[in-house]
Amino acid sequence: MSLQMSYWPAATSTGIRDITFSDLLREGAATVPDRIALVDGVADPADRREWTYRQLLADTESTARALLTHFSPGDRIAVWAPNSADWVILHQAIAMAGMVLVGINPAYRAHELEYILRQSKAAGLFFRESYRGADLSAILDEVRQTLPGLHTVVSGSEWAEFVRTGDPNAQFPAVSPTDAVQLQYTSGTTGFPKGALLHHKGLANEAAFVFERAGRTDPLVCVNAMPMYHIGGGGVTELGTFAAHGTYVILPAFEPATMLEMIETYRGTHSLMVPTMLIALLDHPDRHTRDLSSIHTVMSGAAAVPEALVDRVTHDFDCHFTILFGQSEMHGVISQTRITDTVEDQATTVGQPLPELEVKIVDPFSGEIVPVGEQGEVCCRGYQVMLGYSDMPDETAATIDADGWLRMGDLGVMDSRGFLKITGRLKEMIIRGGLNIYPREIEELLYRHPAVAEVAVLGVPDEKWGEQIGAVVRMKDPDGVPDAAELKSWLRERLAAHKTPALWYFTRSLPMTPSGKIQKFRVQEQIAAGTLTAAPMVDGNAAEQSSADLVS
């Protein structure tokens, strides 16, 4: 198929299954009852626990009965805790009980916690008493009285007793594949998150398609350190593993040495890691002493994946690589490279759309489909579109049109084969002197500089130009002396003058979302507050550019 316009019709496949989370779990228990389904991958081997599919189904049913004793189908149940096997079991039980899980980052503090509990109308909260030195019980006490709808709270130490309170005669409700199962809060790169309401069918099918394209093995062992409250952990990896009747090894958090040991011990075949995780694994000394020969495919995404990193992962781990692209509002991944794609396609595109999904690139202003090769906004339609934003009808209507197309807010280009390249975020577009400038192009170039570790390009208010282009850079050598003039000169050799940043900022860390995306709005807040200041250029003039730059 050779496309003329940037429209990809829904590609047929083995078919979308009308299935729920519990259907997947029961299939596994019926097909491979004694296969290890779940491993609580804590660092100390003496504390690790394992569940076969038969045992996981039994524990999920017990937990679901306890939930039905205290809550009603349709209730929102929040989980505020780091990864654990109990997290996975609770997730599956909430789904079996016909309820909706609300995952909350355990690093959140009082105002963030209150916002999500209030906005989601959570009836219950399961939480860990402490996390990385923070007293979560005390934080909860700060907001508990402001949340009258939160009628049941269960701490980690009360978990076992809670499960024992279940009525053994409790009847499981009939759950439809299109019933809501997760309230997934967007990662918040541009401000307070919105809750995308997701259903069983969307999560289960999308995850299965991702693992098919990633080269599903039998047996499949997925070692996961992505947060369970994030779509990568509690959606793609968990459901994709169970759809393959595989083994899900869940780590409390990402720690390179533990991840390497788990891959060796459990013969891990697949893992989803953002670029910062991959770099940490590659640079860790244990990589050379661990048997990592079982690795079949590394999946990555959420942030830009530089070509050099793709090459290094496939060479050093002797494995396949696949790049994922999507967003929570689409139940996760919408486009993905195949492990058989060329090196060039792996490095420069996010592959073709997943099966059973329509994708088009439109002019952001007219809404018309653009010819192939032209930039526009990425829009999707199909079973993966969210049910809507929770209690936000105006935001839902602004995102999903009357014909069912969801506007992703991402800018991209489609080629004649249907391969997508993401070029930036519509809201991140910089308008300098009347010209539209897209940060992604500049960032991709700067990532090629041997001294640059991470970079965020953004607009900085300017009286003369409207906006100036600012580059915020974390260097690989934290103790080195960064040279703004050298970086600007290096970039200017590869880029038009009007796209070359005039303002250069250097930092030892960039604020990140849990999924590995740089939170540009927080960087802009730092610049506005003066806590992040531009480096002086050699000539003492970092910001000024001539009017000739506009046409050069």
Secondary structure, 3 states (H helix, E strand, C coil): CCCCECEECCCCCCCCCCCCHHHHHHHHHHHCCCCEEEEECCCCHHHCEEEEHHHHHHHHHHHHHHHHHHCCCCCEEEEECCCCHHHHHHHHHHHHCCCEEEEECCCCCHHHHHHHHHHHCCCEEEECCEECCEEHHHHHHHHHHHCCCCCEEEEHHHHHHHHHCCCCCCCCCCCCCCCEEEEEECCCCCCCCCEEEEEHHHHHHHHHHHHHHCCCCCCCEEEECCCCCCHHHHHHHHHHHHHCCCEEEECCCCCHHHHHHHHHHHCCCEEECCHHHHHHHHHCHHHHCCCCCCCCEEEEECCCCCHHHHHHHHHHCCCEEEEEEEEHHHCEEEEECCCCCCHHHHHHCCCEECCCEEEEEECCCCCCECECCCCEEEEEEECCCCCEECCCHHHHHHHECCCCCEEEEEEEEECCCCCEEEEEEHHHCEEECCEEECHHHHHHHHCCCCCEEEEEEEEEEECCCEEEEEEEEEECCCCCCCCHHHHHHHHHCCCCHHHCCCEEEECCCCCECCCCCECHHHHHHHHHHCCCCCCCCCCCCCCCCCHHHHHC
